[in-house]
């Protein structure tokens, strides 16, 4: 695989992952109460715990996108 192929793959992976993160955020923002009721049936969570879990998950996912998609993409773009 060439450098251009890797750059294209990393770029598309970053776009798809950021799109998924945006969908998660919008779903959480617009359907918060419905999501909370759905998960409250299965787990004994308070609303503050539910929010903290989702915000923590979004933060971890964003850091993973930065580390595994955007950083290698930018490093190859600068080096290439």
LOTI-810746 format. One record per atom (N, C-alpha, C): residue in one letter; atom name; x, y, z. Coordinates in steps of 0.05 Angstrom, whole numbers, padded with zeros to 5 digits, always signed. Layout:
N
NODE_A_CA_X_Y_Z
...
***
This chain:
80
NODE_X_N_+00017_-00023_+00000
NODE_X_CA_+00000_+00000_+00000
NODE_X_C_+00018_+00025_+00000
NODE_X_N_+00011_+00043_-00017
NODE_X_CA_+00027_+00068_-00019
NODE_X_C_+00020_+00088_+00003
NODE_X_N_+00036_+00108_+00005
NODE_X_CA_+00031_+00130_+00025
NODE_X_C_+00005_+00144_+00018
NODE_X_N_+00000_+00148_-00007
NODE_X_CA_-00025_+00161_-00015
NODE_X_C_-00049_+00144_-00007
NODE_X_N_-00047_+00118_-00010
NODE_X_CA_-00069_+00100_-00002
NODE_X_C_-00074_+00101_+00028
NODE_X_N_-00052_+00101_+00043
NODE_X_CA_-00055_+00103_+00072
NODE_X_C_-00067_+00130_+00080
NODE_X_N_-00058_+00151_+00067
NODE_X_CA_-00070_+00178_+00073
NODE_X_C_-00100_+00178_+00067
NODE_X_N_-00107_+00167_+00045
NODE_X_CA_-00136_+00166_+00038
NODE_X_C_-00151_+00150_+00058
NODE_X_N_-00141_+00127_+00066
NODE_X_CA_-00154_+00110_+00085
NODE_X_C_-00157_+00124_+00112
NODE_X_N_-00136_+00136_+00122
NODE_X_CA_-00137_+00150_+00147
NODE_X_C_-00156_+00174_+00146
NODE_X_N_-00156_+00187_+00124
NODE_X_CA_-00174_+00210_+00121
NODE_X_C_-00203_+00202_+00122
NODE_X_N_-00210_+00180_+00107
NODE_X_CA_-00238_+00171_+00107
NODE_X_C_-00245_+00159_+00134
NODE_X_N_-00227_+00145_+00147
NODE_X_CA_-00232_+00135_+00174
NODE_X_C_-00238_+00157_+00193
NODE_X_N_-00223_+00179_+00191
NODE_X_CA_-00227_+00202_+00209
NODE_X_C_-00255_+00214_+00203
NODE_X_N_-00262_+00218_+00178
NODE_X_CA_-00287_+00229_+00171
NODE_X_C_-00310_+00212_+00181
NODE_X_N_-00309_+00186_+00177
NODE_X_CA_-00330_+00168_+00186
NODE_X_C_-00332_+00168_+00216
NODE_X_N_-00310_+00166_+00230
NODE_X_CA_-00310_+00166_+00259
NODE_X_C_-00320_+00192_+00271
NODE_X_N_-00312_+00215_+00259
NODE_X_CA_-00323_+00240_+00269
NODE_X_C_-00353_+00243_+00263
NODE_X_N_-00362_+00232_+00241
NODE_X_CA_-00390_+00232_+00235
NODE_X_C_-00406_+00215_+00255
NODE_X_N_-00395_+00192_+00262
NODE_X_CA_-00407_+00175_+00282
NODE_X_C_-00408_+00189_+00309
NODE_X_N_-00386_+00203_+00317
NODE_X_CA_-00386_+00218_+00342
NODE_X_C_-00407_+00240_+00341
NODE_X_N_-00409_+00254_+00319
NODE_X_CA_-00429_+00275_+00316
NODE_X_C_-00458_+00264_+00319
NODE_X_N_-00463_+00240_+00306
NODE_X_CA_-00489_+00228_+00309
NODE_X_C_-00495_+00220_+00338
NODE_X_N_-00475_+00209_+00351
NODE_X_CA_-00478_+00202_+00380
NODE_X_C_-00485_+00227_+00396
NODE_X_N_-00470_+00249_+00392
NODE_X_CA_-00475_+00273_+00407
NODE_X_C_-00503_+00284_+00401
NODE_X_N_-00511_+00285_+00375
NODE_X_CA_-00538_+00295_+00368
NODE_X_C_-00560_+00278_+00380
NODE_X_N_-00557_+00252_+00378
NODE_X_CA_-00576_+00233_+00390
NODE_X_C_-00579_+00238_+00420
NODE_X_N_-00556_+00241_+00433
NODE_X_CA_-00556_+00245_+00462
NODE_X_C_-00569_+00272_+00468
NODE_X_N_-00563_+00292_+00452
NODE_X_CA_-00574_+00319_+00457
NODE_X_C_-00604_+00320_+00452
NODE_X_N_-00613_+00308_+00430
NODE_X_CA_-00641_+00311_+00421
NODE_X_C_-00660_+00290_+00433
NODE_X_N_-00649_+00267_+00441
NODE_X_CA_-00666_+00246_+00451
NODE_X_C_-00657_+00237_+00479
NODE_X_N_-00647_+00255_+00495
NODE_X_CA_-00636_+00249_+00521
NODE_X_C_-00655_+00234_+00539
NODE_X_N_-00679_+00245_+00541
NODE_X_CA_-00699_+00233_+00560
NODE_X_C_-00707_+00205_+00550
NODE_X_N_-00711_+00201_+00525
NODE_X_CA_-00719_+00175_+00514
NODE_X_C_-00696_+00155_+00518
NODE_X_N_-00671_+00163_+00513
NODE_X_CA_-00649_+00145_+00518
NODE_X_C_-00646_+00138_+00547
NODE_X_N_-00650_+00158_+00564
NODE_X_CA_-00648_+00153_+00593
NODE_X_C_-00669_+00133_+00602
NODE_X_N_-00694_+00136_+00593
NODE_X_CA_-00715_+00118_+00601
NODE_X_C_-00709_+00089_+00591
NODE_X_N_-00699_+00087_+00567
NODE_X_CA_-00692_+00061_+00556
NODE_X_C_-00671_+00047_+00572
NODE_X_N_-00650_+00062_+00579
NODE_X_CA_-00628_+00050_+00595
NODE_X_C_-00635_+00046_+00624
NODE_X_N_-00653_+00062_+00635
NODE_X_CA_-00661_+00060_+00663
NODE_X_C_-00677_+00033_+00667
NODE_X_N_-00689_+00022_+00646
NODE_X_CA_-00702_-00004_+00649
NODE_X_C_-00682_-00026_+00654
NODE_X_N_-00658_-00024_+00643
NODE_X_CA_-00638_-00045_+00644
NODE_X_C_-00619_-00041_+00667
NODE_X_N_-00612_-00016_+00673
NODE_X_CA_-00591_-00010_+00693
NODE_X_C_-00602_+00009_+00714
NODE_X_N_-00592_+00006_+00738
NODE_X_CA_-00600_+00024_+00760
NODE_X_C_-00581_+00049_+00759
NODE_X_N_-00587_+00067_+00741
NODE_X_CA_-00570_+00091_+00738
NODE_X_C_-00586_+00116_+00745
NODE_X_N_-00573_+00134_+00759
NODE_X_CA_-00585_+00161_+00762
NODE_X_C_-00580_+00177_+00736
NODE_X_N_-00594_+00198_+00733
NODE_X_CA_-00590_+00214_+00709
NODE_X_C_-00563_+00226_+00707
NODE_X_N_-00551_+00234_+00730
NODE_X_CA_-00524_+00245_+00730
NODE_X_C_-00504_+00224_+00722
NODE_X_N_-00507_+00199_+00731
NODE_X_CA_-00489_+00178_+00723
NODE_X_C_-00492_+00172_+00694
NODE_X_N_-00516_+00172_+00684
NODE_X_CA_-00521_+00167_+00655
NODE_X_C_-00507_+00188_+00638
NODE_X_N_-00509_+00213_+00646
NODE_X_CA_-00496_+00235_+00631
NODE_X_C_-00466_+00232_+00633
NODE_X_N_-00455_+00225_+00656
NODE_X_CA_-00426_+00223_+00660
NODE_X_C_-00415_+00200_+00643
NODE_X_N_-00430_+00178_+00641
NODE_X_CA_-00421_+00155_+00625
NODE_X_C_-00420_+00163_+00596
NODE_X_N_-00440_+00177_+00586
NODE_X_CA_-00441_+00184_+00558
NODE_X_C_-00419_+00205_+00552
NODE_X_N_-00416_+00225_+00569
NODE_X_CA_-00395_+00245_+00564
NODE_X_C_-00368_+00233_+00565
NODE_X_N_-00363_+00214_+00584
NODE_X_CA_-00338_+00200_+00585
NODE_X_C_-00333_+00183_+00561
NODE_X_N_-00353_+00170_+00551
NODE_X_CA_-00351_+00154_+00527
NODE_X_C_-00345_+00171_+00502
NODE_X_N_-00358_+00193_+00500
NODE_X_CA_-00353_+00211_+00478
NODE_X_C_-00324_+00222_+00479
NODE_X_N_-00315_+00229_+00503
NODE_X_CA_-00288_+00240_+00506
NODE_X_C_-00267_+00218_+00499
NODE_X_N_-00271_+00194_+00508
NODE_X_CA_-00253_+00172_+00502
NODE_X_C_-00252_+00166_+00472
NODE_X_N_-00276_+00167_+00459
NODE_X_CA_-00278_+00162_+00430
NODE_X_C_-00264_+00184_+00415
NODE_X_N_-00268_+00209_+00423
NODE_X_CA_-00255_+00232_+00410
NODE_X_C_-00224_+00230_+00412
NODE_X_N_-00214_+00223_+00436
NODE_X_CA_-00186_+00219_+00439
NODE_X_C_-00175_+00197_+00422
NODE_X_N_-00190_+00175_+00420
NODE_X_CA_-00182_+00153_+00402
NODE_X_C_-00181_+00161_+00373
NODE_X_N_-00200_+00177_+00364
NODE_X_CA_-00200_+00188_+00337
NODE_X_C_-00175_+00205_+00332
NODE_X_N_-00169_+00222_+00351
NODE_X_CA_-00145_+00239_+00349
NODE_X_C_-00120_+00222_+00348
NODE_X_N_-00118_+00202_+00365
NODE_X_CA_-00093_+00186_+00366
NODE_X_C_-00090_+00168_+00343
NODE_X_N_-00111_+00155_+00334
NODE_X_CA_-00108_+00134_+00314
NODE_X_C_-00116_+00142_+00286
NODE_X_N_-00129_+00164_+00282
NODE_X_CA_-00136_+00173_+00255
NODE_X_C_-00122_+00199_+00247
NODE_X_N_-00126_+00220_+00263
NODE_X_CA_-00117_+00247_+00255
NODE_X_C_-00087_+00251_+00259
NODE_X_N_-00076_+00241_+00281
NODE_X_CA_-00047_+00244_+00285
NODE_X_C_-00030_+00230_+00264
NODE_X_N_-00036_+00204_+00257
NODE_X_CA_-00020_+00192_+00236
NODE_X_C_-00025_+00205_+00209
NODE_X_N_-00050_+00214_+00204
NODE_X_CA_-00056_+00228_+00179
NODE_X_C_-00039_+00253_+00176
NODE_X_N_-00039_+00270_+00197
NODE_X_CA_-00023_+00295_+00196
NODE_X_C_+00007_+00289_+00195
NODE_X_N_+00016_+00269_+00209
NODE_X_CA_+00045_+00262_+00208
NODE_X_C_+00053_+00254_+00180
NODE_X_N_+00037_+00237_+00167
NODE_X_CA_+00043_+00229_+00140
NODE_X_C_+00041_+00252_+00120
NODE_X_N_+00021_+00269_+00125
NODE_X_CA_+00017_+00292_+00107
NODE_X_C_+00041_+00311_+00109
NODE_X_N_+00051_+00316_+00133
NODE_X_CA_+00074_+00333_+00137
NODE_X_C_+00100_+00320_+00126
NODE_X_N_+00103_+00295_+00131
NODE_X_CA_+00128_+00281_+00122
NODE_X_C_+00128_+00275_+00093
NODE_X_N_+00104_+00272_+00081
NODE_X_CA_+00103_+00264_+00053
NODE_X_C_+00104_+00287_+00035
***
